[in-house]
Each structure stands twice: as structure tokens, then as C-alpha cells.
Amino acid sequence: MREESISKSLVGSTVFRPDIQGLRAVAVLAVVCHHAGLSVPGGFVGVDVFFVISGYVITSLLIRSLHQENRIDLRSFYERRIRRLIPALTLVLVATLAVTFLLGSPFDNQQEITAQTAIGAITLSANAVIFLKSGGYFATPPTNNPLLNTWSLSVEEQFYLVFPLVLLGLWIIGRKIRHRVSQEKFVLLGLILFGTASFLLSVTMSFGFIHLRLSDPNWFAFYSSPTRAWEFALGGITYLVFRNGTGRVASRVLFWVGIIGILASSLLISEAMVFPGWVVLFPVTATAAVLVGGTNSPFGHRLLSNRGMVILGGSSYSWYLWHWPFIAFGVMLFPDISSITFYAAVLSLPVSLLTTRYLENPIRFSKNLGGNRSWLILGASIAIVTALSGSLLLGARSAWWNTNITSMMNQVSQDHLWLTANCNSEIPIQERRQECTWNSGATGEPIYLLGDSLAGSLGEAVLGAGEALGRPVIAGTQGACPFIGNEIYIDGTLNSDCTDFVIESSRWLAQQPPTAIVLSSSLGYLGMDTLDLAFPIGTQQTNNFDAKTEKYLEGLGHTVQRFTSAGHTVHVVLPPPGFPFTIYGSDAWYPSQCNTLQALSDISGCGVTRPEVEVFAETAALYAEVSAVVEAAGGFTIDYGTEVCTRGKCSTNVDNFWLYLDGSHISVGFSEQLAPLLTKYIK
């Protein structure tokens, strides 16, 4: 995430800029504090600060070479980049792969994704791997990919690979037409045009105006080099226009405006915003202002150039590399300690300082490792990382050649019918395709399955009941959309797809001949701070737990009564016991919490058990309210908690039979086992 902090004049003098090292320290502190769970919601903009610094410094190096030699020694440039970046990266990748075998999980593709990302990181393509495999950056828990942070390293390495060629090309073209404009001005013009195009692409893809046939153009804008290139270009433009600085007063103003801008961006920008979008302009331009202001702002220069900041900035690359794996493995080892991310981030700092002193700098400044030896370092690194990654990938995909792991993997990774039949949709139930009608050859009255993912996980049970009763089943399911008469707001934004789906489907169902309706939805919405409910539609939404509970029950009662008034028989299936909570779904159990060593030694220990009395204490009062509302509206409730809880305990699994896919959703196998129970109720 860094390069030499130097600015070289056209006459050949070398000026060390310790303030740039200090600025790197600011950038890495922002990123690490954000990942460590401190109150720095926009700390991820530290990556953008790094990008601008790299553009500024690399442009200064290359422009000096062009002025002095009228060429760029590409071989020498790439060899320096190899010695600077590859050794520390290789060490971190090897260590992460080794620990991932021990502490990582063969479930949920965690080990596979880590291995694939490691190969991407050593071959300059981690950003592409992460975009394709991990998707969203902010929604990815650290345990899912201990190498998630390497996306930005690949973006920067791709810049190092391409930018010298771009600059050299512009310089050569400018030389041919320099009777009209100087070579350097032509380079500047090219960077401005190139940067503008990149920025426009970034903004339009962030907001989805241009998607290039991608399902997630916003994440492409986040991870890709073409949409981030303008940040490097702005660094280059800043150097070309302001390398000699400005007046003292202007420098001071720019420096402080820039510092305040970076700090404000770190504190005010959040994951909820469209990013990079246009909001990234603030930290990027603020960084450019600090780079300009630092040339002639004595106090600002001293602020960033003190020994501590320079040392931290000098180790910023290593700290950036190490901190995320430390956090990921800390969470794996101590998932119940909320502050573990902070302690892990702090612990990674001394390791980073040692890496810089005993690995980075010795190789970087060695006089014996130039030329072909640099390429040998790269080749050996690629071979080692690829071999280790391939071994981890093969082992994970083979379930470590263990029959118990294979059995669990097959059970917890099997998708429910509502997903495989593409019935997770906002399309009203009457407009759904034939794939969402199961047991379609049956001649009895249809059974309608309505609700969110909890309803979807009951698909096999309801289908089994339909087959036993000779009735087709029609799935009206949509994830994160409870089939109640409420409006749902997420982070203050109305989920109109859910509202429209429920309204249109309810209107149509109320006009159909009397039949059976099975309705199920999570109660975890009540415990989500980011989710508001409103009832009736169009009224003021509320986020308070008690008020949300009241709105939820009113909406549920309204929906059930509407259907029973039309002659339907309505069965509301209560949520199963959750792990570790039923109502508050935070920190839910996932199979990926089980590491390889645990899975190999005792597969049954990969699950979670709760005392039945604890589950009852959590849910009894709310379930009683739900049952009372449903019964008052003429419906019935089904509670299959007793199928999960036996002998005073509720468990995700019985030996190596897995009842749950995660802390909230039951497995396909367990859903199939519930078919006789639902048959008895539906009749």
C-alpha cells in the first residue's frame, strides 16, 4: 500500500518527504481502526488515501526519469516493485494459508475462498477473485475471508503494472507534437482525460446507471482498477501541477483543509452510503490538498513528520497486510469476545514492525538482489503460494477425505426447494412460473406457502404434506419479507418490493376459493436496530422493540383475518429455536464456525446446544402473543420446537444429522422429517 516517500526534482536532486510517510500512517490508522471495530465508520477511505499517494509518488519518479533519460527503465521499475511488495506479501499469504488449515472451516467455502484469494493476491488479481467469490465488502465477516484486504493491493499492483506504460506512451506522443504543447503538459492533459473517464465510470456503476451486464455493478465499481484509476491519476495530476508547492499561506490552508477532510471522511462516511460513488471525492481531494500543503506548511510538516508517524508510515504496508488476518483468526478463536477485533489489530502492529525491519527493508535495499534475482523472488513466491493454496483448495473440496465432514457438508450446504426452483422472488404469487407449483399433478385444492426464508425452509415439509394429501403446493416466498400487512424500512428506506409483493399476493389470494395457507416469518425483525415497521401502510414507522412488536402483531392479525374471512384455513408456523437467539438474530451460528481440527476430531461438536428452559424463557411470552392474535383472527399456530428440543436441550444437530443450516434456518433433511407433522395439521 505504499511506495518511496520521495519527490525528485527535474535537476536530479532527491527530496525525502517524511510528511508523506506520516500521511500513510494516517491512512493505515483509519483503515485499521475501522476494521478493529472502533468508532471510525468511514475508516475504509484510508485505502483511497493510499491510492492518491501512490499516484503522486510514482508520477514524481517516472517524470524525473523521463526528463533525465527520455525513457523509463521498465525492467528496473518492475524489479523494485517486486522487491518492495512481494516478500512481505508472500510471508503473510503463507502464514494465513497455514493458519486457515488449522482454524479455518471446510464449510461454507471458507477455506476455498481463502485459497483462491491467496492465488489472486500473488498474481495481482485478488480484487477480481474477491468480486466474483465474496461479493460485498462491508457485509463479509472477517472469518469468511482472512485475505479480504488484499483486493486493494491488487488494484495498486495493477496500477504499477500499467501506469508506467501509459505515462511513457503519453510522453512519446507528446514529443511528436511538442511544437504545439510541451511533453509534460501533454502527459497532464492525458491524465486529466483518463481520470475523468475513470471517475464517470466509477460513479455511474456505483449507482447502477451502467452495469455492463454485471449483476452487481456497484461492487465492480468498488473493486475494479478501471473505476479506481482516477484516484491514482489525481495523485499524478497533483504532482505535475503543484510539485513546487504554493505560497505559505495557501499551503497552510490546503494542509489543514486536507487533514480535516480526511478525518471528517473517516468519521462521517459510512457503509450505508453508495461507495465509491461521488462521496469518495472528499477523501481523495483532501489527500491531494495535504500533499500540496505539506510542501510549504512548517507546522503541518512537523505534525506528520515526527518520528512516531514516520515509523508507523514506514510499516504501513506490513500493518495493512497483517491486521486483517489477525482480526479474522482472533474472531475464529474468541467469537464471544466483542473486543477481540481491537486486541487482534493491536497485536498485529509489533509483528508488522518486525516484518518491516527484518524482511521488507533488507530485501528492498539489498544490493545483491537486483536484476534476475528479483524475478526469481517473484517466481519462487508464486510457486510456493500456489502450491500451498492448491493443497488447501484440494483438501477443502475433498472434505479432508473424512466421511463425517463429507456428510455434514452435504447436509448444511444443500439448498431448499424454494431456492433451487427460483421462488425467492418479489413477483406476486399469481404471476409466478410453474416451477413454484410443486406436486403439480395433484388434483386436490392447492396449499399456499407464504413468508420469508423461514417459510422457504419449510418447503420440503409442506411439499411432503401436499404429496400425502394429494394437493399441489404453490410457493409465495421472498427472503427478508415477512408476509404481514406491515411496511418494512431498512436503514430508513422503504422495501417497496416486499410491500408490493404482499399487497398484490394478498389481494389475489383473498379472491380464491377456500383452501389451506401456511404462513411463516422470522421474529428476528423485531430485534434489528436497522429495521423499522409501519402499520397500517403509509403511517409513521417505528424502531422501538415494543412498538415494533405491536405493529408486527397488528399486521399479522390483519393478514390472517383477511384470509380467514375469505374462507381459507390459515396455519401460522412459529419460528424454530434459534442459536444463539431466536428473536435477536445477531451473531448467529454458522457451520463455518467449525474449524478443520474440530471437524476431524468430533463432528458432532461443531454444532450448538441451548438449554430448553432458556429457549422457552426467550420466546414463551412473544409466542403466546402471536398465538393469541392468530387465534383471534380465526387461524391456527404450529410450534415444532419440540422436534428440536428433547431431554431438556435444543440442538442444531443430533450426532451427524443436522437439523439446521445456520442459527435460524432448518436443513432440507429436517424439513423433510417435518412433513408428517404438517400433514396432521393441514389435513
C-alpha positions in Angstrom: 0.0 0.0 0.0 3.0 2.3 -0.3 6.0 3.5 -2.3 9.0 5.5 -1.5 8.2 8.9 0.0 10.3 11.0 -2.3 9.8 13.8 -4.6 12.6 14.2 -7.2 13.2 17.5 -9.0 13.9 17.8 -12.6 17.6 18.6 -12.0 18.2 15.4 -10.2 18.0 16.2 -6.5 16.2 13.8 -4.2 14.0 15.3 -1.6 12.7 13.0 1.1 9.1 13.8 2.2 8.7 12.5 5.7 5.3 14.1 5.8 4.1 11.6 3.1 5.2 8.8 5.5 3.1 10.5 8.2 0.2 10.7 5.8 0.5 6.9 5.2 0.3 6.5 8.9 -2.9 8.4 9.0 -4.3 6.3 6.2 -3.4 2.9 7.8 -4.7 4.1 11.2 -8.0 4.9 9.6 -8.3 1.5 8.0 -7.2 -0.5 11.0 -9.4 1.4 13.4 -12.4 0.8 11.2 -11.7 -2.9 10.9 -10.9 -3.1 14.7 -14.5 -2.0 15.5 -13.7 1.5 16.8 -16.0 4.4 16.1 -14.5 5.2 12.7 -17.3 4.3 10.3 -15.6 5.6 7.2 -12.1 4.5 8.0 -12.1 2.4 4.9 -11.3 5.6 3.0 -7.8 5.2 4.1 -7.4 2.9 1.1 -8.3 5.9 -1.2 -5.7 8.0 0.6 -3.1 5.3 -0.2 -4.2 5.3 -3.9 -3.7 9.1 -4.2 -0.3 8.9 -2.5 0.9 6.2 -4.9 -0.2 8.2 -7.9 1.7 11.2 -6.6 4.9 9.4 -5.7 5.1 7.2 -8.8 4.5 10.1 -11.1 7.3 12.0 -9.5 9.7 9.1 -10.0 8.7 8.4 -13.6 8.6 12.1 -14.7 12.1 12.6 -13.4 13.3 9.6 -15.3 11.6 10.8 -18.5 13.2 14.3 -18.1 16.7 12.9 -17.4 16.8 9.9 -19.8 13.8 10.5 -22.1 12.7 6.9 -21.2 11.5 4.7 -18.4 13.6 1.7 -17.4 10.6 -0.6 -17.1 12.7 -3.6 -16.1 14.3 -1.8 -13.2 11.0 -0.2 -12.2 9.2 -3.6 -12.0 12.2 -5.2 -10.2 12.0 -2.6 -7.5 8.3 -3.2 -7.1 8.9 -6.9 -6.8 11.5 -6.4 -4.0 9.3 -3.9 -2.3 6.0 -5.7 -2.3 6.3 -9.5 -2.9 8.4 -10.7 0.1 6.1 -9.3 2.8 3.0 -10.3 0.9 4.3 -13.9 0.4 5.0 -14.2 4.2 1.5 -13.1 5.1 -0.1 -15.4 2.5 1.9 -18.4 3.6 1.1 -17.8 7.3 -2.5 -17.1 6.5 -2.9 -20.3 4.5 -1.2 -22.4 7.2 -3.4 -21.0 10.0 -6.5 -21.3 7.7 -5.9 -25.0 7.5 -5.9 -25.2 11.3 -8.5 -22.6 12.3 -10.4 -22.2 9.0 -13.5 -24.1 8.1 -14.2 -26.6 5.3 -17.8 -25.4 5.4 -19.4 -22.5 3.6 -16.5 -22.4 1.1 -14.4 -20.5 3.7 -11.1 -22.4 3.0 -11.8 -22.5 -0.7 -12.3 -18.7 -0.9 -9.1 -18.1 1.2 -7.0 -20.3 -1.1 -8.4 -18.7 -4.2 -7.8 -15.3 -2.9 -4.2 -16.2 -2.0 -3.6 -17.2 -5.6 -5.2 -14.0 -6.7 -3.1 -11.9 -4.4 0.2 -13.3 -5.6 -0.8 -13.0 -9.2 -2.1 -9.4 -9.0 -5.8 -10.4 -9.3 -7.2 -10.7 -5.8 -9.7 -7.9 -6.5 -11.2 -10.0 -9.3 -11.3 -13.1 -7.2 -13.0 -11.3 -4.3 -15.5 -9.6 -6.5 -16.5 -13.0 -8.0 -16.4 -15.1 -4.8 -17.0 -12.8 -1.8 -19.2 -10.1 -3.3 -20.0 -7.3 -0.9 -17.0 -5.9 1.1 -18.9 -4.5 4.0 -21.2 -7.5 4.5 -18.4 -10.0 4.6 -17.4 -11.2 8.1 -13.6 -11.4 8.7 -13.9 -15.1 9.2 -15.2 -15.6 5.7 -12.0 -14.5 4.0 -8.9 -13.7 6.1 -7.4 -12.2 2.9 -10.2 -9.8 2.0 -7.9 -6.8 2.4 -5.7 -7.9 -0.5 -8.2 -6.6 -3.0 -6.7 -3.1 -2.7 -3.1 -4.4 -3.1 -4.0 -6.0 -6.4 -5.6 -2.7 -7.6 -2.4 -0.9 -6.6 -0.1 -3.5 -8.3 -2.2 -3.3 -11.4 -1.6 0.4 -11.4 2.1 -0.2 -11.0 2.0 -2.6 -14.0 0.1 -0.3 -16.4 0.8 3.3 -15.3 4.4 3.5 -16.5 3.3 2.3 -19.9 0.6 4.9 -20.0 2.9 7.7 -18.9 5.6 6.6 -21.4 3.1 6.4 -24.2 1.8 9.9 -23.5 5.4 11.2 -23.3 6.3 9.7 -26.7 3.1 11.1 -28.3 3.8 14.5 -26.7 7.3 14.5 -28.1 6.0 14.1 -31.6 3.6 17.1 -31.3 5.6 19.3 -28.8 5.6 22.2 -31.2 2.1 22.6 -30.1 2.3 21.6 -26.4 5.1 20.5 -24.1 5.5 16.8 -23.4 4.7 17.3 -19.7 1.6 19.3 -20.5 0.5 16.5 -22.9 1.0 14.0 -20.1 -1.0 16.2 -17.8 -3.8 16.5 -20.3 -3.8 12.8 -20.9 -4.1 12.1 -17.1 -7.0 14.6 -16.8 -8.9 12.9 -19.6 -8.1 9.4 -18.4 -9.0 10.3 -14.8 -12.3 12.0 -15.8 -13.4 8.9 -17.8 -12.5 6.6 -14.9 -14.4 8.8 -12.4 -17.5 8.9 -14.5 -17.4 5.2 -14.9 -17.0 4.8 -11.2 -20.0 7.0 -10.3 -22.3 5.6 -12.9 -21.5 2.0 -12.0 -21.7 2.7 -8.2 -25.3 3.9 -8.7 -26.1 1.2 -11.3 -26.7 3.6 -14.2 -24.2 1.5 -16.2 -24.0 -2.2 -15.4 -22.0 -3.8 -18.3 -24.2 -6.9 -17.9 -22.9 -7.4 -14.3 -25.4 -8.3 -11.6 -23.5 -6.2 -9.0 -22.1 -3.1 -10.9 -21.7 -1.3 -7.6 -19.3 -3.9 -6.3 -17.4 -3.8 -9.6 -17.0 -0.1 -9.1 -15.6 -0.8 -5.6 -13.1 -3.5 -6.5 -12.0 -2.8 -10.1 -8.9 -0.9 -11.3 -10.7 1.0 -14.1 -13.1 2.6 -11.6 -10.3 3.4 -9.1 -7.7 4.6 -11.6 -8.8 8.2 -11.4 -7.6 8.3 -7.8 -4.1 7.4 -8.8 -4.4 9.8 -11.8 -5.4 12.6 -9.4 -2.2 11.9 -7.4 -0.2 12.3 -10.6 -2.1 15.4 -11.7 -1.4 16.9 -8.2 2.3 16.3 -8.6 2.5 17.7 -12.2 0.6 20.9 -11.3 1.8 21.6 -7.7 5.2 19.8 -7.3 6.8 23.1 -6.3 4.1 23.8 -3.8 2.2 27.1 -3.3 2.6 30.1 -1.1 3.0 29.6 2.6 -0.5 30.8 3.4 -2.1 28.8 0.7 -0.1 25.7 1.8 -1.2 26.0 5.4 -4.9 26.4 4.3 -4.6 23.4 1.9 -2.9 21.3 4.5 -5.5 21.9 7.2 -8.4 21.6 4.9 -7.0 18.3 3.7 -6.3 16.9 7.1 -9.8 17.9 8.3 -11.3 16.5 5.1 -9.6 13.1 5.7 -10.7 13.0 9.3 -14.2 14.1 8.5 -14.5 11.5 5.7 -13.4 8.8 8.2 -16.0 9.8 10.7 -18.9 10.9 8.5 -18.8 8.5 5.5 -20.4 5.1 6.3 -21.1 1.7 4.8 -24.7 2.7 4.2 -23.7 5.2 1.6 -23.2 4.4 -2.1 -19.4 3.9 -2.3 -17.2 4.8 -4.1 -19.9 6.9 -5.9 -19.3 10.6 -5.7 -18.7 10.8 -1.9 -15.2 9.4 -2.4 -14.3 12.8 -3.8 -13.9 14.1 -0.3 -11.1 11.9 1.0 -9.4 11.8 -2.4 -9.3 15.6 -2.9 -8.4 16.1 0.8 -5.4 13.8 0.3 -4.3 15.8 -2.7 -4.6 19.0 -0.6 -2.4 17.6 2.1 0.2 16.6 -0.5 0.3 20.1 -1.8 0.1 21.8 1.5 2.9 19.7 3.0 5.4 21.2 0.7 5.3 24.6 2.4 3.5 24.3 5.7 6.1 24.1 8.5 3.7 23.2 11.3 1.8 20.7 9.2 5.0 19.2 8.0 6.2 18.8 11.7 2.8 17.2 12.6 3.2 14.4 10.1 7.0 14.1 10.2 7.5 13.3 13.8 9.4 10.1 14.5 6.4 8.0 15.5 4.4 8.9 12.5 7.3 8.2 10.1 8.0 4.8 11.7 4.3 3.9 11.5 4.1 5.1 7.9 7.2 3.1 7.1 5.5 0.0 8.3 2.0 0.8 6.9 2.3 -1.8 4.2 3.1 -4.6 6.6 0.5 -3.5 9.1 -2.2 -3.3 6.3 -1.2 -6.8 5.3 -1.2 -8.4 8.8 -4.1 -6.7 10.6 -7.0 -8.3 8.7 -5.7 -11.9 9.1 -5.1 -11.2 12.8 -8.6 -9.9 13.2 -10.1 -12.9 11.3 -8.3 -15.5 13.3 -9.0 -13.6 16.5 -12.7 -13.8 15.8 -12.3 -17.5 14.9 -10.6 -18.3 18.2 -12.6 -16.0 20.5 -16.0 -15.4 18.9 -17.6 -14.4 22.2 -15.2 -11.6 23.0 -16.7 -8.5 21.4 -13.4 -6.5 21.7 -11.3 -9.2 20.1 -11.0 -7.3 16.8 -9.3 -4.4 18.7 -6.9 -6.6 20.5 -6.0 -8.5 17.3 -5.4 -5.3 15.4 -3.1 -4.0 18.1 -1.2 -7.4 18.3 -0.6 -7.2 14.6 1.4 -4.0 14.9 4.6 -5.4 16.5 4.5 -8.2 14.0 4.3 -5.6 11.2 7.2 -3.6 12.6 9.4 -6.8 12.8 8.4 -7.7 9.3 9.4 -4.3 8.0 12.7 -4.4 9.8 13.8 -7.9 9.2 12.2 -8.8 5.8 10.9 -5.8 3.9 13.9 -3.4 4.3 16.7 -5.9 4.0 15.4 -7.3 0.7 14.2 -3.9 -0.6 17.6 -2.2 -0.1 19.8 -5.2 -0.8 22.5 -4.6 -3.5 22.7 -8.3 -4.2 19.0 -9.0 -5.1 18.6 -6.8 -8.2 18.3 -7.9 -11.8 17.3 -11.5 -12.4 17.2 -12.3 -8.6 14.1 -10.1 -8.3 12.4 -12.2 -10.9 13.5 -15.4 -9.0 11.9 -13.9 -5.9 8.6 -13.4 -7.8 8.7 -16.9 -9.4 9.5 -18.6 -6.1 6.8 -16.7 -4.3 4.2 -17.6 -6.9 5.2 -21.3 -6.8 5.1 -21.5 -3.0 1.8 -19.7 -2.6 0.2 -21.6 -5.5 1.3 -24.9 -4.1 0.0 -24.2 -0.6 -3.2 -22.7 -1.9 -3.8 -25.7 -4.2 -3.3 -28.1 -1.3 -5.7 -26.2 0.9 -8.2 -26.0 -2.0 -8.0 -29.7 -2.8 -8.3 -30.7 0.9 -11.3 -28.4 1.4 -13.1 -29.7 -1.7 -12.4 -33.3 -0.7 -13.8 -32.6 2.8 -10.3 -33.6 4.0 -11.1 -37.1 3.0 -13.3 -37.6 6.1 -16.7 -39.2 5.8 -18.2 -37.3 8.7 -17.1 -33.9 7.2 -18.5 -35.0 3.9 -21.8 -35.9 5.4 -22.1 -32.7 7.3 -21.0 -30.7 4.3 -23.7 -32.2 2.1 -26.4 -31.5 4.7 -25.6 -27.9 5.6 -24.8 -26.9 2.0 -28.0 -28.3 0.4 -30.3 -25.6 -0.9 -34.0 -25.7 -0.1 -36.5 -26.2 -2.9 -37.7 -22.6 -2.8 -34.2 -21.5 -3.9 -33.4 -24.2 -6.4 -36.8 -23.6 -8.0 -36.1 -19.8 -8.1 -39.1 -19.0 -5.9 -37.2 -16.4 -3.9 -38.9 -13.5 -5.7 -40.8 -10.3 -5.4 -43.2 -11.5 -8.2 -46.8 -11.8 -6.9 -47.8 -15.4 -6.3 -50.4 -15.3 -9.1 -47.8 -14.4 -11.7 -45.1 -16.9 -10.7 -43.9 -19.6 -13.1 -44.8 -23.2 -13.0 -41.6 -24.0 -11.2 -43.1 -22.6 -8.0 -46.0 -25.0 -8.1 -44.9 -28.3 -6.6 -46.7 -31.6 -6.9 -48.5 -30.0 -9.8 -50.1 -33.3 -10.9 -52.2 -33.5 -7.8 -55.9 -32.7 -8.2 -56.8 -31.5 -4.7 -57.1 -27.9 -3.5 -53.7 -26.1 -3.5 -51.7 -25.3 -0.4 -50.2 -21.9 -0.4 -46.8 -21.4 1.3 -46.2 -17.7 2.2 -43.5 -15.8 4.0 -39.8 -15.2 4.1 -36.8 -17.5 4.2 -38.2 -19.4 7.2 -41.2 -20.2 5.2 -38.9 -21.2 2.3 -37.1 -23.6 4.7 -40.4 -25.3 5.3 -40.9 -26.0 1.6 -40.0 -29.7 1.8 -42.3 -30.2 4.8 -45.2 -28.6 3.1 -44.5 -30.4 -0.1 -44.5 -33.7 1.8 -47.8 -32.8 3.3 -49.1 -32.0 -0.2 -48.0 -35.3 -1.6 -49.6 -37.2 1.3 -52.9 -35.3 0.9 -52.9 -35.3 -2.9 -52.7 -31.5 -3.1 -50.3 -29.2 -5.1 -48.2 -26.6 -3.2 -47.7 -23.1 -4.5 -44.8 -21.1 -3.1 -45.1 -17.4 -2.4 -41.8 -16.8 -0.7 -39.4 -13.9 -0.6 -36.3 -13.6 1.5 -36.4 -10.9 4.3 -40.0 -10.2 3.5 -42.5 -11.3 6.3 -45.9 -11.9 4.8 -47.7 -9.4 7.1 -49.6 -6.2 6.4 -46.6 -4.0 7.5 -44.4 -1.7 5.6 -40.7 -2.5 6.2 -38.0 0.1 6.2 -34.3 -0.9 6.2 -31.9 1.9 7.2 -34.8 4.3 6.7 -35.6 3.2 3.2 -38.9 1.5 2.3 -38.6 -2.0 1.0 -41.2 -1.4 -1.7 -40.6 -4.7 -3.4 -41.8 -6.6 -0.3 -44.8 -4.3 0.3 -46.0 -4.6 -3.3 -45.5 -8.4 -3.3 -47.5 -8.8 -0.1 -50.3 -6.4 -1.2 -50.7 -7.9 -4.7 -50.5 -11.5 -3.5 -52.9 -10.9 -0.6 -55.5 -9.2 -2.9 -55.4 -12.2 -5.3 -55.5 -14.9 -2.6 -58.5 -13.2 -0.9 -60.4 -13.8 -4.1 -59.5 -17.5 -4.5 -61.7 -20.5 -3.4 -61.2 -21.6 0.2 -58.1 -23.6 0.8 -55.1 -24.0 3.2 -52.5 -21.3 3.7 -49.2 -22.0 5.6 -47.6 -18.8 6.7 -44.3 -18.4 8.5 -41.9 -15.5 9.1 -39.0 -14.7 11.3 -39.5 -12.7 14.5 -35.9 -11.5 14.3 -37.0 -8.3 12.6 -38.2 -7.1 16.0 -34.6 -7.2 17.3 -33.0 -5.5 14.3 -32.0 -1.9 15.0 -31.7 -1.1 11.3 -35.3 -2.2 10.5 -38.5 -0.2 11.1 -42.1 -1.3 10.8 -45.2 0.7 9.9 -48.9 -0.4 10.2 -51.3 0.5 8.6 -49.4 1.2 5.4 -48.4 4.8 5.0 -48.3 5.6 8.7 -45.2 6.5 10.8 -42.7 3.7 11.1 -41.2 2.7 14.4 -37.9 1.2 15.6 -38.7 0.6 19.2 -38.9 -3.1 20.1 -42.2 -2.9 22.0 -43.7 -0.7 19.4 -42.5 -2.8 16.5 -43.9 -5.9 18.3 -47.3 -4.2 18.4 -47.1 -3.3 14.8 -46.0 -6.7 13.8 -48.8 -8.4 15.6 -51.4 -6.0 14.2 -50.1 -6.6 10.7 -50.1 -10.4 11.2 -53.6 -10.4 12.7 -54.8 -8.2 9.8 -53.4 -10.6 7.2 -54.7 -13.8 8.9 -58.2 -12.3 9.3 -58.3 -11.2 5.7 -57.6 -14.8 4.6 -59.9 -16.5 7.1 -62.7 -14.1 6.1 -62.3 -15.3 2.6 -62.8 -18.9 3.8 -59.1 -20.0 3.9 -57.7 -22.1 6.7 -54.5 -20.4 7.9 -51.7 -22.1 9.7 -49.0 -19.8 11.1 -45.8 -21.8 11.8 -43.8 -20.3 14.7 -40.0 -19.8 14.2 -37.9 -22.7 15.4 -35.5 -22.2 18.3 -32.6 -20.0 17.2 -28.9 -20.3 18.0 -27.8 -18.5 20.0 -31.0 -16.4 19.9 -34.5 -16.8 18.3 -35.7 -13.2 18.4 -32.3 -11.4 18.3 -30.6 -12.9 15.3 -27.2 -11.3 15.9 -24.1 -13.5 16.0 -26.0 -16.4 14.6 -24.3 -19.8 14.5 -22.9 -20.9 11.1 -21.2 -24.2 10.2 -18.2 -22.2 9.1 -17.5 -21.6 12.9 -16.3 -25.2 13.0 -12.6 -25.4 12.1 -10.9 -28.3 10.5 -9.4 -29.7 13.7 -12.7 -29.7 15.4 -14.4 -31.4 12.4 -11.8 -34.0 12.2 -11.8 -34.9 15.9 -15.5 -34.7 16.8 -18.0 -33.6 14.1 -20.9 -33.5 16.5 -19.1 -30.8 18.5 -19.4 -28.5 15.5 -23.0 -27.8 16.5 -24.6 -25.7 19.2 -26.8 -26.7 22.1 -29.1 -24.5 24.3 -31.0 -25.4 27.4 -34.7 -25.8 26.6 -35.6 -23.7 29.6 -33.5 -20.8 28.1 -35.2 -21.1 24.8 -38.6 -21.1 26.5 -37.8 -18.1 28.6 -36.8 -16.1 25.5 -39.8 -17.0 23.3 -42.7 -18.0 25.5 -44.3 -14.6 26.1 -44.0 -13.5 22.4 -45.2 -16.8 21.1 -48.2 -16.6 23.4 -49.0 -13.1 21.9 -48.6 -14.4 18.4 -50.8 -17.4 19.1 -53.5 -15.2 20.7 -53.5 -12.8 17.7 -53.7 -15.6 15.2 -56.4 -17.5 17.0 -58.4 -14.3 17.4 -58.2 -13.8 13.7 -59.5 -17.4 13.1 -56.2 -19.1 12.3 -54.1 -21.8 13.9 -50.4 -21.8 15.1 -47.9 -24.7 14.7 -44.9 -24.9 17.0 -42.4 -27.6 16.1 -39.9 -26.6 18.7 -40.4 -29.9 20.5 -38.9 -31.6 17.4 -35.7 -29.6 18.0 -35.7 -29.8 21.8 -35.5 -33.1 23.6 -34.5 -34.1 27.1 -34.2 -30.5 28.1 -31.9 -29.4 25.3 -32.3 -27.8 22.0 -29.6 -28.6 19.4 -28.6 -27.8 15.9 -27.7 -31.5 15.3 -28.2 -34.9 16.6 -24.7 -36.5 16.2 -24.1 -36.1 12.5 -27.7 -35.4 11.5 -28.0 -31.7 11.0 -31.3 -30.1 11.8 -30.1 -26.6 10.9 -28.3 -24.9 8.1 -27.4 -21.9 10.3 -28.7 -20.4 13.5 -32.1 -19.6 12.1 -32.9 -21.9 9.2 -33.6 -25.6 9.4 -32.0 -28.1 7.0 -33.5 -29.8 4.0 -33.3 -33.1 5.8 -35.1 -31.9 8.9 -37.7 -30.1 6.8 -38.5 -33.4 5.1 -38.9 -35.0 8.5 -41.5 -32.5 9.5 -43.8 -33.5 6.7 -46.0 -35.9 8.8 -46.4 -33.1 11.5 -47.6 -30.6 8.9 -49.8 -33.2 7.3 -51.6 -33.8 10.6 -52.3 -30.0 10.9 -53.3 -29.3 7.3 -55.4 -32.4 6.8 
